[in-house]
């Protein structure tokens, strides 16, 4: 069975976005982007919350036509466009680019999706990740810790009564100072 993999960039103090939704602190250079491309291209699908899906859909479908796009950006544009996607939203009425809309996160539906997938599924979006964590559905947490303390922002893991025990499976430091910490269920 495939695994649900949360891949998320966070600040050293655990925020996925800074005040006002700021993401400018993220150090995504070509090396890190190529790493993302390699991991994500091997997946069977992307499971995104509405906000993440809309941010991605606003740029990535045509990013390969942007003259300022780097080769890793061009590659990811193609990966994103072709990848089957499920967006979890109660309000979205239309989604293009090989996307299915799901109205709720149901454990049985997620388990069936994992069983039907040839490879892992990437979870995107902090709200969706929090719900999937609450339901104990995430199998792997790949956190990309950027060398910055924001002081304020939105934490990736809001307070919860759900405890999740994990084991460090891999770590890797990139030239930019970003460190990947890959944890799996205990």
GUTOR-437977 format. One record per atom (N, C-alpha, C): residue in one letter; x, y, z negated; chain. Coordinates in pm, whole numbers. Atoms other than C-alpha are relative to their C-alpha. Layout:
! GUTOR-437977
[r "A" [X Y Z] "A"]
...
This chain:
! GUTOR-437977
[r "X" [85 -118 0] "A"]
[r "X" [0 0 0] "A"]
[r "X" [89 124 0] "A"]
[r "X" [-76 -124 -4] "A"]
[r "X" [122 349 73] "A"]
[r "X" [-9 71 -135] "A"]
[r "X" [-6 -77 123] "A"]
[r "X" [202 599 -201] "A"]
[r "X" [-49 142 26] "A"]
[r "X" [31 -143 -6] "A"]
[r "X" [67 947 -273] "A"]
[r "X" [122 74 -54] "A"]
[r "X" [-123 -70 33] "A"]
[r "X" [368 1181 -277] "A"]
[r "X" [-28 149 -8] "A"]
[r "X" [9 -145 15] "A"]
[r "X" [356 1533 -417] "A"]
[r "X" [138 57 24] "A"]
[r "X" [-125 -71 -28] "A"]
[r "X" [632 1745 -263] "A"]
[r "X" [-30 147 -20] "A"]
[r "X" [32 -138 32] "A"]
[r "X" [636 2092 -414] "A"]
[r "X" [125 75 -43] "A"]
[r "X" [-106 -90 45] "A"]
[r "X" [879 2378 -453] "A"]
[r "X" [-46 72 -125] "A"]
[r "X" [31 -68 126] "A"]
[r "X" [892 2525 -803] "A"]
[r "X" [120 82 -44] "A"]
[r "X" [-106 -77 64] "A"]
[r "X" [1090 2787 -989] "A"]
[r "X" [51 -80 -120] "A"]
[r "X" [-56 68 116] "A"]
[r "X" [1308 2683 -1280] "A"]
[r "X" [-99 0 -117] "A"]
[r "X" [100 -5 107] "A"]
[r "X" [1024 2790 -1512] "A"]
[r "X" [-133 -63 42] "A"]
[r "X" [114 84 -32] "A"]
[r "X" [777 2563 -1331] "A"]
[r "X" [-111 62 80] "A"]
[r "X" [104 -65 -79] "A"]
[r "X" [583 2806 -1112] "A"]
[r "X" [12 -38 147] "A"]
[r "X" [-1 29 -142] "A"]
[r "X" [482 2720 -757] "A"]
[r "X" [-19 128 82] "A"]
[r "X" [7 -130 -65] "A"]
[r "X" [407 3083 -676] "A"]
[r "X" [20 107 -106] "A"]
[r "X" [-23 -112 90] "A"]
[r "X" [506 3414 -827] "A"]
[r "X" [-123 87 -10] "A"]
[r "X" [112 -93 13] "A"]
[r "X" [281 3705 -923] "A"]
[r "X" [-52 43 137] "A"]
[r "X" [62 -42 -125] "A"]
[r "X" [36 3799 -649] "A"]
[r "X" [16 -100 113] "A"]
[r "X" [-15 102 -102] "A"]
[r "X" [96 3470 -466] "A"]
[r "X" [136 2 69] "A"]
[r "X" [-132 -14 -61] "A"]
[r "X" [461 3557 -392] "A"]
[r "X" [71 -134 15] "A"]
[r "X" [-80 118 -28] "A"]
[r "X" [656 3276 -225] "A"]
[r "X" [139 38 52] "A"]
[r "X" [-125 -49 -57] "A"]
[r "X" [950 3493 -113] "A"]
[r "X" [124 -45 -73] "A"]
[r "X" [-112 47 79] "A"]
[r "X" [1174 3347 -383] "A"]
[r "X" [50 -138 44] "A"]
[r "X" [-39 134 -43] "A"]
[r "X" [1184 3006 -213] "A"]
[r "X" [116 6 98] "A"]
[r "X" [-121 3 -82] "A"]
[r "X" [1521 2925 -55] "A"]
[r "X" [-6 -116 99] "A"]
[r "X" [15 106 -99] "A"]
[r "X" [1417 2716 245] "A"]
[r "X" [89 33 119] "A"]
[r "X" [-93 -19 -111] "A"]
[r "X" [1722 2718 469] "A"]
[r "X" [-13 -119 96] "A"]
[r "X" [9 109 -99] "A"]
[r "X" [1780 2489 770] "A"]
[r "X" [24 -136 -62] "A"]
[r "X" [-30 130 62] "A"]
[r "X" [1928 2212 554] "A"]
[r "X" [-121 -54 -74] "A"]
[r "X" [117 44 75] "A"]
[r "X" [1626 2197 323] "A"]
[r "X" [-118 -27 94] "A"]
[r "X" [111 19 -94] "A"]
[r "X" [1380 2236 611] "A"]
[r "X" [17 -131 77] "A"]
[r "X" [-25 127 -69] "A"]
[r "X" [1544 1946 796] "A"]
[r "X" [-32 -118 -92] "A"]
[r "X" [34 104 98] "A"]
[r "X" [1510 1737 479] "A"]
[r "X" [-152 -17 -7] "A"]
[r "X" [147 7 2] "A"]
[r "X" [1138 1824 458] "A"]
[r "X" [-52 -68 127] "A"]
[r "X" [45 56 -127] "A"]
[r "X" [1093 1741 828] "A"]
[r "X" [20 -151 3] "A"]
[r "X" [-31 143 -1] "A"]
[r "X" [1262 1403 789] "A"]
[r "X" [-98 -79 -88] "A"]
[r "X" [91 70 91] "A"]
[r "X" [1049 1304 489] "A"]
[r "X" [-144 4 49] "A"]
[r "X" [140 -15 -37] "A"]
[r "X" [721 1440 620] "A"]
[r "X" [-33 -69 132] "A"]
[r "X" [27 65 -128] "A"]
[r "X" [753 1303 974] "A"]
[r "X" [-23 -150 -16] "A"]
[r "X" [17 143 25] "A"]
[r "X" [766 951 827] "A"]
[r "X" [-133 -32 -70] "A"]
[r "X" [125 20 72] "A"]
[r "X" [433 999 647] "A"]
[r "X" [-114 -36 97] "A"]
[r "X" [118 32 -79] "A"]
[r "X" [94 877 767] "A"]
[r "X" [-102 112 3] "A"]
[r "X" [97 -109 3] "A"]
[r "X" [-92 1193 676] "A"]
[r "X" [29 99 -110] "A"]
[r "X" [-9 -107 99] "A"]
[r "X" [-118 1515 482] "A"]
[r "X" [-136 15 -67] "A"]
[r "X" [121 -26 78] "A"]
[r "X" [-377 1560 205] "A"]
[r "X" [20 136 -64] "A"]
[r "X" [-19 -137 46] "A"]
[r "X" [-417 1931 138] "A"]
[r "X" [-126 57 -63] "A"]
[r "X" [109 -82 49] "A"]
[r "X" [-631 2160 -68] "A"]
[r "X" [-31 106 105] "A"]
[r "X" [44 -98 -99] "A"]
[r "X" [-819 2430 121] "A"]
[r "X" [100 115 19] "A"]
[r "X" [-90 -115 -10] "A"]
[r "X" [-580 2716 41] "A"]
[r "X" [128 -40 74] "A"]
[r "X" [-121 46 -67] "A"]
[r "X" [-272 2518 145] "A"]
[r "X" [-26 -28 146] "A"]
[r "X" [32 31 -139] "A"]
[r "X" [-441 2390 459] "A"]
[r "X" [-13 129 82] "A"]
[r "X" [21 -124 -76] "A"]
[r "X" [-546 2741 565] "A"]
[r "X" [131 76 20] "A"]
[r "X" [-131 -63 -17] "A"]
[r "X" [-197 2880 501] "A"]
[r "X" [80 -69 110] "A"]
[r "X" [-73 76 -101] "A"]
[r "X" [-48 2603 712] "A"]
[r "X" [-62 22 139] "A"]
[r "X" [70 -12 -129] "A"]
[r "X" [-312 2632 988] "A"]
[r "X" [14 140 59] "A"]
[r "X" [-18 -136 -50] "A"]
[r "X" [-254 3007 1013] "A"]
[r "X" [133 19 73] "A"]
[r "X" [-131 -22 -60] "A"]
[r "X" [108 2961 1120] "A"]
[r "X" [54 -118 82] "A"]
[r "X" [-75 111 -57] "A"]
[r "X" [231 2611 1203] "A"]
[r "X" [-49 -52 135] "A"]
[r "X" [39 54 -131] "A"]
[r "X" [16 2515 1505] "A"]
[r "X" [73 64 118] "A"]
[r "X" [-68 -68 -111] "A"]
[r "X" [197 2771 1722] "A"]
[r "X" [139 52 -38] "A"]
[r "X" [-132 -48 44] "A"]
[r "X" [520 2828 1527] "A"]
[r "X" [110 -35 98] "A"]
[r "X" [-103 37 -96] "A"]
[r "X" [717 2648 1797] "A"]
[r "X" [7 96 119] "A"]
[r "X" [-1 -100 -107] "A"]
[r "X" [628 2934 2035] "A"]
[r "X" [57 134 -48] "A"]
[r "X" [-56 -122 57] "A"]
[r "X" [771 3201 1802] "A"]
[r "X" [149 8 36] "A"]
[r "X" [-142 -10 -37] "A"]
[r "X" [1104 3324 1946] "A"]
[r "X" [94 4 -120] "A"]
[r "X" [-84 -7 120] "A"]
[r "X" [1234 3375 1591] "A"]
[r "X" [6 -134 -75] "A"]
[r "X" [3 129 69] "A"]
[r "X" [1161 3012 1492] "A"]
[r "X" [133 -73 16] "A"]
[r "X" [-123 79 -2] "A"]
[r "X" [1465 2807 1400] "A"]
[r "X" [-33 -141 51] "A"]
[r "X" [29 137 -45] "A"]
[r "X" [1503 2452 1538] "A"]
[r "X" [-76 -85 -103] "A"]
[r "X" [80 78 95] "A"]
[r "X" [1380 2297 1209] "A"]
[r "X" [-146 49 -7] "A"]
[r "X" [138 -51 -1] "A"]
[r "X" [1072 2525 1223] "A"]
[r "X" [-75 -52 122] "A"]
[r "X" [61 53 -122] "A"]
[r "X" [1001 2419 1582] "A"]
[r "X" [-36 -147 -20] "A"]
[r "X" [26 142 25] "A"]
[r "X" [1032 2054 1478] "A"]
[r "X" [-118 -18 -95] "A"]
[r "X" [110 16 94] "A"]
[r "X" [800 2098 1180] "A"]
[r "X" [-134 40 61] "A"]
[r "X" [123 -39 -68] "A"]
[r "X" [543 2275 1395] "A"]
[r "X" [-61 -120 72] "A"]
[r "X" [48 120 -72] "A"]
[r "X" [516 1960 1605] "A"]
[r "X" [-45 -109 -97] "A"]
[r "X" [39 99 102] "A"]
[r "X" [509 1734 1300] "A"]
[r "X" [-136 37 -57] "A"]
[r "X" [125 -43 63] "A"]
[r "X" [231 1939 1140] "A"]
[r "X" [-118 -14 96] "A"]
[r "X" [109 3 -98] "A"]
[r "X" [21 1965 1456] "A"]
[r "X" [-48 -142 25] "A"]
[r "X" [35 137 -37] "A"]
[r "X" [32 1592 1530] "A"]
[r "X" [-45 -87 -117] "A"]
[r "X" [28 83 117] "A"]
[r "X" [-5 1460 1176] "A"]
[r "X" [-149 1 -35] "A"]
[r "X" [137 1 51] "A"]
[r "X" [-351 1341 1065] "A"]
[r "X" [-4 69 -136] "A"]
[r "X" [12 -77 123] "A"]
[r "X" [-468 1570 788] "A"]
[r "X" [-141 -16 -59] "A"]
[r "X" [127 -6 71] "A"]
[r "X" [-741 1561 526] "A"]
[r "X" [7 124 -88] "A"]
[r "X" [5 -119 84] "A"]
[r "X" [-839 1891 368] "A"]
[r "X" [-117 -19 -97] "A"]
[r "X" [102 14 103] "A"]
[r "X" [-1031 1879 40] "A"]
[r "X" [-57 138 -29] "A"]
[r "X" [65 -130 16] "A"]
[r "X" [-1280 2164 28] "A"]
[r "X" [-150 -17 -13] "A"]
[r "X" [146 -2 13] "A"]
[r "X" [-1634 2226 -88] "A"]
[r "X" [-61 106 92] "A"]
[r "X" [53 -115 -75] "A"]
[r "X" [-1665 2539 131] "A"]
[r "X" [39 4 146] "A"]
[r "X" [-47 -6 -139] "A"]
[r "X" [-1470 2487 454] "A"]
[r "X" [-102 -67 93] "A"]
[r "X" [99 57 -93] "A"]
[r "X" [-1704 2429 748] "A"]
[r "X" [62 -54 128] "A"]
[r "X" [-67 47 -120] "A"]
[r "X" [-1452 2369 1026] "A"]
[r "X" [150 -10 -25] "A"]
[r "X" [-145 15 8] "A"]
[r "X" [-1096 2240 1047] "A"]
[r "X" [48 -65 129] "A"]
[r "X" [-55 53 -125] "A"]
[r "X" [-898 2187 1364] "A"]
[r "X" [129 -76 -24] "A"]
[r "X" [-133 58 6] "A"]
[r "X" [-564 2032 1441] "A"]
[r "X" [3 -137 -67] "A"]
[r "X" [-4 138 47] "A"]
[r "X" [-641 1665 1374] "A"]
[r "X" [-31 -11 -149] "A"]
[r "X" [32 -11 142] "A"]
[r "X" [-806 1740 1039] "A"]
[r "X" [-142 -46 -30] "A"]
[r "X" [129 44 53] "A"]
[r "X" [-1090 1575 849] "A"]
[r "X" [-26 78 -130] "A"]
[r "X" [37 -69 125] "A"]
[r "X" [-1277 1762 573] "A"]
[r "X" [-59 -101 -97] "A"]
[r "X" [56 82 108] "A"]
[r "X" [-1341 1577 245] "A"]
[r "X" [-54 97 -104] "A"]
[r "X" [65 -91 95] "A"]
[r "X" [-1576 1736 -8] "A"]
[r "X" [45 -20 -144] "A"]
[r "X" [-43 23 139] "A"]
[r "X" [-1435 1575 -324] "A"]
[r "X" [113 -101 -2] "A"]
[r "X" [-110 95 21] "A"]
[r "X" [-1143 1376 -461] "A"]
[r "X" [-57 -119 -76] "A"]
[r "X" [53 121 63] "A"]
[r "X" [-1281 1030 -529] "A"]
[r "X" [107 -107 -8] "A"]
[r "X" [-105 101 14] "A"]
[r "X" [-1043 769 -669] "A"]
[r "X" [-15 -119 95] "A"]
[r "X" [18 115 -90] "A"]
[r "X" [-1199 487 -465] "A"]
[r "X" [30 37 144] "A"]
[r "X" [-28 -43 -136] "A"]
[r "X" [-1180 688 -142] "A"]
[r "X" [150 19 20] "A"]
[r "X" [-145 -20 -10] "A"]
[r "X" [-817 780 -212] "A"]
[r "X" [71 -136 6] "A"]
[r "X" [-60 134 -2] "A"]
[r "X" [-729 416 -287] "A"]
[r "X" [-21 -66 135] "A"]
[r "X" [27 57 -133] "A"]
[r "X" [-895 309 39] "A"]
[r "X" [88 66 106] "A"]
[r "X" [-85 -73 -94] "A"]
[r "X" [-705 578 230] "A"]
[r "X" [145 -48 -10] "A"]
[r "X" [-135 51 20] "A"]
[r "X" [-377 460 77] "A"]
[r "X" [15 -140 59] "A"]
[r "X" [-6 138 -50] "A"]
[r "X" [-456 98 165] "A"]
[r "X" [-1 -5 153] "A"]
[r "X" [10 -2 -146] "A"]
[r "X" [-534 190 526] "A"]
[r "X" [118 70 68] "A"]
[r "X" [-111 -77 -56] "A"]
[r "X" [-219 401 573] "A"]
[r "X" [124 -86 17] "A"]
[r "X" [-122 76 -29] "A"]
[r "X" [95 258 730] "A"]
[r "X" [118 46 -83] "A"]
[r "X" [-109 -54 82] "A"]
[r "X" [320 483 522] "A"]
[r "X" [-57 99 -99] "A"]
[r "X" [43 -89 108] "A"]
[r "X" [306 735 241] "A"]
[r "X" [-81 119 50] "A"]
[r "X" [83 -117 -26] "A"]
[r "X" [69 1032 224] "A"]
[r "X" [51 116 -84] "A"]
[r "X" [-51 -117 69] "A"]
[r "X" [186 1382 132] "A"]
[r "X" [-116 81 -58] "A"]
[r "X" [99 -83 67] "A"]
[r "X" [-19 1580 -120] "A"]
[r "X" [51 144 -1] "A"]
[r "X" [-38 -140 -4] "A"]
[r "X" [-13 1958 -70] "A"]
[r "X" [-103 87 -68] "A"]
[r "X" [90 -94 68] "A"]
[r "X" [-159 2229 -288] "A"]
[r "X" [-6 -28 -148] "A"]
[r "X" [-8 16 146] "A"]
[r "X" [-136 2289 -660] "A"]
[r "X" [-134 -39 -63] "A"]
[r "X" [130 33 58] "A"]
[r "X" [-510 2271 -732] "A"]
[r "X" [-34 -146 29] "A"]
[r "X" [23 140 -34] "A"]
[r "X" [-544 1941 -544] "A"]
[r "X" [93 -90 -80] "A"]
[r "X" [-95 81 76] "A"]
[r "X" [-229 1809 -712] "A"]
[r "X" [-43 -13 -146] "A"]
[r "X" [45 6 140] "A"]
[r "X" [-367 1897 -1057] "A"]
[r "X" [-117 -97 -15] "A"]
[r "X" [114 93 5] "A"]
[r "X" [-690 1710 -983] "A"]
[r "X" [45 -144 19] "A"]
[r "X" [-49 136 -23] "A"]
[r "X" [-506 1409 -846] "A"]
[r "X" [83 -49 -118] "A"]
[r "X" [-75 38 120] "A"]
[r "X" [-274 1411 -1148] "A"]
[r "X" [-96 -36 -113] "A"]
[r "X" [100 28 105] "A"]
[r "X" [-575 1429 -1381] "A"]
[r "X" [-62 -138 19] "A"]
[r "X" [58 130 -32] "A"]
[r "X" [-715 1122 -1204] "A"]
[r "X" [106 -110 8] "A"]
[r "X" [-112 94 -1] "A"]
[r "X" [-371 952 -1221] "A"]
[r "X" [15 -68 137] "A"]
[r "X" [-9 53 -136] "A"]
[r "X" [-352 912 -842] "A"]
[r "X" [137 20 64] "A"]
[r "X" [-129 -30 -62] "A"]
[r "X" [-5 1054 -767] "A"]
[r "X" [103 -105 -41] "A"]
[r "X" [-99 105 23] "A"]
[r "X" [265 789 -730] "A"]
[r "X" [141 55 -11] "A"]
[r "X" [-134 -58 -1] "A"]
[r "X" [567 1011 -670] "A"]
[r "X" [-9 152 -6] "A"]
[r "X" [-11 -145 12] "A"]
[r "X" [653 1366 -772] "A"]
[r "X" [138 38 50] "A"]
[r "X" [-126 -53 -51] "A"]
[r "X" [925 1522 -557] "A"]
[r "X" [-4 151 -18] "A"]
[r "X" [-1 -142 31] "A"]
[r "X" [993 1861 -708] "A"]
[r "X" [131 60 49] "A"]
[r "X" [-116 -71 -54] "A"]
[r "X" [1228 2104 -536] "A"]
[r "X" [16 125 -86] "A"]
[r "X" [-19 -106 99] "A"]
[r "X" [1357 2329 -814] "A"]
[r "X" [94 105 59] "A"]
[r "X" [-77 -111 -55] "A"]
[r "X" [1475 2665 -684] "A"]
[r "X" [68 76 -114] "A"]
[r "X" [-77 -63 108] "A"]
[r "X" [1742 2853 -883] "A"]
[r "X" [-47 143 -29] "A"]
[r "X" [57 -130 37] "A"]
[r "X" [1518 3134 -1004] "A"]
[r "X" [-97 -21 -116] "A"]
[r "X" [100 -4 108] "A"]
[r "X" [1323 3209 -1321] "A"]
[r "X" [-90 117 32] "A"]
[r "X" [93 -105 -41] "A"]
[r "X" [1013 3403 -1219] "A"]
[r "X" [-54 81 -117] "A"]
[r "X" [53 -71 115] "A"]
[r "X" [895 3493 -1567] "A"]
[r "X" [-152 0 -6] "A"]
[r "X" [146 6 -11] "A"]
[r "X" [535 3502 -1446] "A"]
[r "X" [-33 -65 133] "A"]
[r "X" [46 63 -122] "A"]
[r "X" [336 3320 -1183] "A"]
[r "X" [-96 -112 -35] "A"]
[r "X" [93 112 22] "A"]
[r "X" [114 3017 -1141] "A"]
[r "X" [79 -129 -22] "A"]
[r "X" [-73 125 28] "A"]
[r "X" [246 2701 -1307] "A"]
[r "X" [-53 -114 86] "A"]
[r "X" [42 116 -77] "A"]
[r "X" [241 2384 -1102] "A"]
[r "X" [-90 -91 -82] "A"]
[r "X" [78 90 85] "A"]
[r "X" [108 2185 -1395] "A"]
[r "X" [-71 81 -108] "A"]
[r "X" [74 -72 103] "A"]
[r "X" [-164 2368 -1586] "A"]
[r "X" [-19 -91 -123] "A"]
[r "X" [22 82 119] "A"]
[r "X" [-237 2253 -1943] "A"]
[r "X" [-103 -110 29] "A"]
[r "X" [84 117 -27] "A"]
[r "X" [-398 1910 -1942] "A"]
[r "X" [8 -96 -118] "A"]
[r "X" [-1 104 101] "A"]
[r "X" [-491 1629 -2176] "A"]
[r "X" [54 -131 57] "A"]
[r "X" [-49 120 -67] "A"]
[r "X" [-349 1378 -1926] "A"]
[r "X" [152 -6 -8] "A"]
[r "X" [-144 23 7] "A"]
[r "X" [-2 1243 -1997] "A"]
[r "X" [40 -91 116] "A"]
[r "X" [-50 79 -112] "A"]
[r "X" [201 1104 -1706] "A"]
[r "X" [145 -33 -27] "A"]
[r "X" [-137 45 24] "A"]
[r "X" [513 900 -1782] "A"]
[r "X" [65 -32 134] "A"]
[r "X" [-69 15 -127] "A"]
[r "X" [769 904 -1501] "A"]
[r "X" [144 -45 -22] "A"]
[r "X" [-140 41 0] "A"]
[r "X" [1112 768 -1415] "A"]
[r "X" [70 74 113] "A"]
[r "X" [-77 -67 -104] "A"]
[r "X" [1377 967 -1227] "A"]
[r "X" [52 -104 98] "A"]
[r "X" [-40 95 -104] "A"]
[r "X" [1428 781 -898] "A"]
[r "X" [116 52 84] "A"]
[r "X" [-105 -58 -84] "A"]
[r "X" [1659 1024 -719] "A"]
[r "X" [12 148 -32] "A"]
[r "X" [-21 -144 8] "A"]
[r "X" [1812 1368 -741] "A"]
[r "X" [100 38 107] "A"]
[r "X" [-92 -47 -104] "A"]
[r "X" [1991 1576 -481] "A"]
[r "X" [9 151 -8] "A"]
[r "X" [-22 -145 -1] "A"]
[r "X" [2145 1923 -488] "A"]
[r "X" [32 43 142] "A"]
[r "X" [-22 -56 -133] "A"]
[r "X" [2126 2121 -164] "A"]
[r "X" [98 116 -11] "A"]
[r "X" [-99 -108 -2] "A"]
[r "X" [2384 2381 -60] "A"]
[r "X" [-56 133 -51] "A"]
[r "X" [64 -125 41] "A"]
[r "X" [2134 2661 -134] "A"]
[r "X" [-14 13 -152] "A"]
[r "X" [21 0 144] "A"]
[r "X" [2121 2564 -503] "A"]
[r "X" [-132 -64 -39] "A"]
[r "X" [125 72 27] "A"]
[r "X" [1779 2397 -471] "A"]
[r "X" [37 -144 -38] "A"]
[r "X" [-22 139 43] "A"]
[r "X" [1769 2061 -651] "A"]
[r "X" [-130 -78 13] "A"]
[r "X" [115 89 -8] "A"]
[r "X" [1531 1782 -558] "A"]
[r "X" [5 -98 -116] "A"]
[r "X" [18 99 105] "A"]
[r "X" [1407 1574 -850] "A"]
[r "X" [-117 -88 42] "A"]
[r "X" [105 93 -44] "A"]
[r "X" [1214 1267 -735] "A"]
[r "X" [-32 -95 -116] "A"]
[r "X" [48 85 110] "A"]
[r "X" [1011 1095 -1006] "A"]
[r "X" [-107 -95 51] "A"]
[r "X" [104 98 -32] "A"]
[r "X" [799 782 -977] "A"]
[r "X" [-68 -41 -129] "A"]
[r "X" [73 51 116] "A"]
[r "X" [540 633 -1206] "A"]
[r "X" [86 -96 -79] "A"]
[r "X" [-73 89 89] "A"]
[r "X" [682 451 -1504] "A"]
[r "X" [-63 -137 6] "A"]
